[in-house]
Amino acid sequence: MTGQNVRKVTVVPNGPVLVEGPVELVTEDGVTHTSDRFVVAVCACRRSKRFPFCDTSHRKRVRTDTSPE
């Protein structure tokens, strides 16, 4: 599968989802967020202060949920 519309997505263990940009993200509340960066880090832990974009907040915060993922 090749072509201009193909985007590479990399899931980082215990980290963000890296998406080749530019991207347009629509969150569950219907708000559209755009980025024209060549790689965009999308938050997977929902602890980012810049959600839906990752700001590495997960590194500083301790997880309170003890249930297995």
C-alpha positions, 0 to 999 in steps of 0.5 A: 500500500503506497501513496500520498494519503498513507500515514505511518502510525507508531504506537510507543509502549507506555507512551504516545501514538506517533502519527506522521503529519499533518493531522486533524484530530476530532475528540469525543466532544466534537472539537477538531484539533489540527497540527501541521508538524511532520510527526504528531504525538497523540496522547494515549494516557489522557493525562496530558495538559495539552490533550489530545496532544502528548506533553509527556505529563505521564512521566511526572504523574503517578497512576492511581488506577491499579487495575491491569491494562 
